[in-house]
Amino acid sequence: MLIRRWRSLGWLGGALLILLTGFQFPRIHQSVRNVFDSVSKPVLFAGSSVRNTASALRLNFGKFWDAVSKAREYQEQILDLQTRLLRYEEMDKENQRLRKLLDFSQALPYKTVGARVIGEDNTPWKRVVILDKGSNRGIRKDMVLVAPEGLLGRVLEVGPYTSRAIFLPDPQCRVSALTANGRVQGVISGTGSEILQMKYLPIDSEITIGEEIITSGIESLFPKGIQIGTVVSLEKDPDGLHLRAQVRPAASFSKIEELLCLISPASK
């Protein structure tokens, strides 16, 4: 503060000196004025430069924040477009699945009702799913469930608007089956895992790895000829009287989202 006062007094004194010498000694006045100009011009120029720099900084800072705001806006637009794209891709996949299911239903000699898997109730020894159709849509207990890939399971319990069903990996689900080539009969049962077992095969059965397994139709529940899976390995039963085949199911049960319930032979 003290320095500013002395600086102001200095400038005031210089100005008075110029005025006084201008009246008394014109030549001296001109010399003093030249000295004053040479001293004051850099200071005035520096002040002007500071003001210009500050203005430029304010302008650039404003442009910077405008750019940041636009970048955020563009980022939000990109995220929105990505979300829409994912939604459209999911809709396209769903349409493809439903088209495949429709084509499959039209090729079946059965009336069918389509259903969605809307929940699961799985334990290590149970593979239960919840369907979005119930008795109001004609669903009944023990109806067979299929997908374009093959046999899935059967309806376990029916409510007015939803149903509970078990898939083949559930140990409760047993199906009479046979090998597609050798026509060797056995029983498919679940193990709680993705691999099924085909039991009670004659010890002298001619079964090859990779052979397809289909429903035999011996029982009234499961129609004949529905694909179940393929043989991946063979071994003897502990009793030594039968063979046992490990069967990889045709359907991937963990990926099933839509399926068909077989109601009755089609009258079409």
C-alpha positions as CSV (number, residue, x, y, z in Angstrom):
1,M,0.0,0.0,0.0
2,L,2.9,2.4,0.9
3,I,4.7,1.5,-2.3
4,R,1.6,2.4,-4.4
5,R,1.3,5.8,-2.6
6,W,5.0,6.7,-3.3
7,R,4.5,5.5,-6.9
8,S,1.5,7.8,-7.3
9,L,3.3,10.7,-5.8
10,G,6.2,10.1,-8.2
11,W,3.9,10.2,-11.3
12,L,2.2,13.4,-9.9
13,G,5.6,15.0,-9.3
14,G,6.7,14.2,-12.7
15,A,3.6,15.7,-14.3
16,L,4.1,19.0,-12.2
17,L,7.7,19.2,-13.2
18,I,6.7,19.0,-16.9
19,L,4.1,21.8,-16.5
20,L,6.5,24.1,-14.6
21,T,9.4,23.6,-16.9
22,G,7.1,24.1,-19.9
23,F,6.4,27.7,-18.8
24,Q,9.9,28.6,-17.7
25,F,12.3,26.6,-19.8
26,P,10.8,25.2,-23.0
27,R,13.9,23.3,-24.0
28,I,14.2,21.7,-20.6
29,H,10.5,21.0,-20.7
30,Q,10.9,19.0,-24.0
31,S,13.8,17.0,-22.6
32,V,11.9,16.1,-19.4
33,R,8.8,15.2,-21.4
34,N,10.9,12.9,-23.6
35,V,12.3,11.2,-20.5
36,F,8.8,10.9,-19.0
37,D,7.4,9.4,-22.2
38,S,10.3,6.9,-22.4
39,V,9.6,5.8,-18.8
40,S,5.8,5.8,-19.0
41,K,5.2,4.1,-22.3
42,P,6.5,0.6,-21.3
43,V,4.4,0.8,-18.1
44,L,1.3,1.7,-20.1
45,F,2.1,-0.9,-22.7
46,A,2.5,-3.5,-20.0
47,G,-0.8,-2.6,-18.5
48,S,-2.5,-2.8,-21.8
49,S,-0.9,-6.2,-22.5
50,V,-2.1,-7.5,-19.1
51,R,-5.6,-6.4,-19.9
52,N,-5.5,-8.0,-23.4
53,T,-4.1,-11.3,-21.9
54,A,-6.8,-11.4,-19.3
55,S,-9.5,-10.8,-21.9
56,A,-8.0,-13.6,-24.1
57,L,-7.8,-15.9,-21.1
58,R,-11.5,-15.2,-20.3
59,L,-12.4,-15.9,-23.9
60,N,-10.4,-19.1,-24.1
61,F,-11.7,-20.3,-20.8
62,G,-15.3,-19.8,-21.9
63,K,-14.6,-21.7,-25.1
64,F,-13.0,-24.5,-23.1
65,W,-16.1,-24.9,-20.9
66,D,-18.3,-24.8,-24.1
67,A,-16.2,-27.6,-25.5
68,V,-16.5,-29.6,-22.3
69,S,-20.3,-29.2,-22.2
70,K,-20.6,-30.3,-25.9
71,A,-18.3,-33.3,-25.2
72,R,-20.6,-34.3,-22.3
73,E,-23.6,-33.9,-24.5
74,Y,-22.1,-36.0,-27.3
75,Q,-21.1,-38.7,-24.8
76,E,-24.7,-38.8,-23.5
77,Q,-25.9,-39.1,-27.1
78,I,-23.4,-41.9,-27.8
79,L,-24.5,-43.8,-24.7
80,D,-28.2,-43.4,-25.7
81,L,-27.4,-44.7,-29.2
82,Q,-25.5,-47.7,-27.8
83,T,-28.4,-48.5,-25.5
84,R,-30.8,-48.3,-28.4
85,L,-28.6,-50.5,-30.6
86,L,-28.3,-53.2,-27.9
87,R,-32.1,-53.1,-27.5
88,Y,-32.6,-53.5,-31.3
89,E,-30.1,-56.3,-31.4
90,E,-31.9,-58.1,-28.6
91,M,-35.3,-57.6,-30.3
92,D,-33.8,-59.0,-33.5
93,K,-32.5,-62.1,-31.7
94,E,-35.9,-62.6,-30.1
95,N,-37.6,-62.3,-33.4
96,Q,-35.3,-64.9,-34.9
97,R,-36.0,-67.3,-32.0
98,L,-39.7,-66.8,-32.3
99,R,-39.6,-67.2,-36.1
100,K,-37.7,-70.5,-35.6
101,L,-40.2,-71.6,-32.9
102,L,-43.1,-70.8,-35.2
103,D,-41.7,-72.7,-38.1
104,F,-41.0,-75.6,-35.8
105,S,-44.6,-75.6,-34.5
106,Q,-46.0,-75.6,-38.0
107,A,-44.0,-78.7,-38.9
108,L,-45.2,-80.6,-35.8
109,P,-48.2,-83.0,-36.0
110,Y,-49.5,-81.5,-32.8
111,K,-51.4,-78.5,-31.5
112,T,-49.0,-76.4,-29.4
113,V,-49.0,-73.4,-27.0
114,G,-46.0,-71.2,-26.9
115,A,-44.7,-70.2,-23.4
116,R,-41.8,-68.1,-22.0
117,V,-39.5,-69.1,-19.2
118,I,-40.0,-66.4,-16.6
119,G,-38.2,-67.9,-13.6
120,E,-36.2,-70.8,-12.2
121,D,-36.4,-72.8,-9.0
122,N,-33.3,-74.9,-9.2
123,T,-31.5,-77.0,-6.6
124,P,-28.7,-79.5,-7.0
125,W,-31.3,-82.2,-7.5
126,K,-34.1,-80.3,-9.2
127,R,-34.2,-78.4,-12.5
128,V,-37.5,-76.5,-12.3
129,V,-38.6,-73.6,-14.4
130,I,-41.6,-71.3,-14.3
131,L,-43.6,-70.7,-17.4
132,D,-45.9,-67.7,-18.2
133,K,-48.8,-69.9,-19.2
134,G,-51.3,-71.8,-17.0
135,S,-54.6,-73.5,-17.1
136,N,-56.2,-70.4,-18.6
137,R,-54.3,-71.2,-21.8
138,G,-55.0,-75.0,-21.8
139,I,-51.8,-76.1,-20.0
140,R,-52.2,-79.3,-18.1
141,K,-49.9,-81.4,-15.9
142,D,-47.4,-83.8,-17.7
143,M,-47.7,-81.9,-21.0
144,V,-44.5,-82.4,-23.1
145,L,-42.2,-79.4,-23.6
146,V,-40.1,-79.1,-26.8
147,A,-38.0,-76.6,-28.6
148,P,-36.6,-76.7,-32.2
149,E,-33.4,-78.3,-30.8
150,G,-35.3,-81.2,-29.3
151,L,-37.1,-82.5,-26.1
152,L,-37.0,-80.3,-23.0
153,G,-39.1,-82.0,-20.3
154,R,-42.7,-81.9,-19.0
155,V,-45.1,-79.8,-17.0
156,L,-44.9,-80.5,-13.3
157,E,-47.6,-78.3,-11.7
158,V,-50.2,-75.9,-13.2
159,G,-51.7,-72.7,-11.8
160,P,-54.3,-70.4,-13.4
161,Y,-51.8,-68.2,-15.1
162,T,-48.4,-69.8,-14.7
163,S,-46.9,-73.4,-14.6
164,R,-43.9,-75.1,-13.2
165,A,-42.0,-77.5,-15.4
166,I,-39.0,-79.9,-15.1
167,F,-36.3,-80.2,-17.8
168,L,-34.5,-83.5,-18.7
169,P,-31.5,-82.9,-16.3
170,D,-33.9,-83.3,-13.4
171,P,-33.7,-86.8,-11.9
172,Q,-37.5,-86.9,-11.7
173,C,-37.7,-86.7,-15.5
174,R,-37.5,-90.1,-17.1
175,V,-38.1,-90.9,-20.8
176,S,-38.3,-94.1,-22.8
177,A,-35.8,-93.7,-25.6
178,L,-34.0,-95.6,-28.4
179,T,-30.9,-95.2,-30.5
180,A,-31.7,-93.8,-34.0
181,N,-29.6,-96.3,-35.9
182,G,-29.5,-99.6,-33.9
183,R,-33.0,-99.1,-32.4
184,V,-31.7,-100.1,-29.0
185,Q,-34.1,-99.2,-26.3
186,G,-33.4,-97.8,-22.8
187,V,-34.5,-95.1,-20.4
188,I,-33.1,-91.6,-20.3
189,S,-32.8,-90.0,-16.8
190,G,-31.4,-86.8,-15.5
191,T,-28.4,-86.6,-13.3
192,G,-28.7,-83.0,-12.1
193,S,-26.0,-81.9,-14.6
194,E,-26.1,-81.1,-18.3
195,I,-25.2,-84.7,-19.2
196,L,-28.0,-87.3,-19.3
197,Q,-27.8,-91.1,-18.7
198,M,-29.4,-93.8,-20.9
199,K,-29.8,-96.9,-18.7
200,Y,-30.8,-100.5,-19.0
201,L,-29.2,-101.0,-22.4
202,P,-28.5,-104.7,-23.3
203,I,-24.9,-105.7,-22.6
204,D,-24.4,-106.8,-26.2
205,S,-25.9,-103.6,-27.7
206,E,-24.2,-102.1,-30.8
207,I,-24.1,-98.4,-30.0
208,T,-21.7,-95.9,-31.5
209,I,-20.3,-92.7,-30.1
210,G,-22.2,-89.8,-31.7
211,E,-25.3,-91.8,-32.4
212,E,-28.6,-89.9,-31.9
213,I,-31.0,-90.7,-29.2
214,I,-34.8,-90.1,-29.8
215,T,-38.0,-90.8,-27.8
216,S,-39.3,-94.3,-28.3
217,G,-43.0,-93.6,-27.9
218,I,-43.6,-96.7,-25.8
219,E,-45.2,-94.7,-23.1
220,S,-48.1,-92.4,-23.8
221,L,-46.6,-89.3,-22.3
222,F,-43.7,-88.6,-24.8
223,P,-44.5,-89.0,-28.5
224,K,-42.1,-91.0,-30.7
225,G,-39.3,-89.6,-32.7
226,I,-38.4,-86.4,-30.7
227,Q,-34.7,-85.8,-30.6
228,I,-33.1,-86.1,-27.2
229,G,-29.3,-85.9,-27.7
230,T,-26.2,-87.8,-28.8
231,V,-24.1,-90.5,-27.2
232,V,-20.8,-89.2,-25.9
233,S,-19.5,-92.3,-23.9
234,L,-20.4,-95.9,-22.9
235,E,-19.7,-97.9,-19.8
236,K,-20.9,-101.1,-18.1
237,D,-23.4,-100.9,-15.2
238,P,-22.1,-102.0,-11.8
239,D,-24.3,-105.1,-12.1
240,G,-22.4,-106.1,-15.2
241,L,-25.7,-107.0,-17.0
242,H,-26.3,-103.7,-18.8
243,L,-24.6,-100.9,-20.6
244,R,-25.0,-97.2,-19.7
245,A,-24.6,-94.4,-22.1
246,Q,-23.8,-90.8,-21.4
247,V,-25.9,-88.5,-23.6
248,R,-25.3,-84.9,-24.4
249,P,-28.8,-83.3,-24.8
250,A,-29.6,-81.6,-28.0
251,A,-31.0,-78.5,-26.2
252,S,-29.0,-76.1,-24.1
253,F,-31.4,-75.9,-21.1
254,S,-29.7,-72.9,-19.5
255,K,-30.3,-70.8,-22.7
256,I,-34.0,-71.7,-23.2
257,E,-36.2,-68.6,-23.2
258,E,-39.2,-69.7,-25.2
259,L,-40.7,-73.2,-25.8
260,L,-43.7,-75.1,-27.0
261,C,-46.2,-77.2,-25.0
262,L,-47.6,-80.1,-26.9
263,I,-51.4,-80.1,-26.4
264,S,-52.7,-82.9,-28.6
265,P,-52.3,-84.4,-32.1
266,A,-53.2,-81.7,-34.6
267,S,-56.5,-82.0,-36.5
268,K,-55.3,-80.0,-39.5
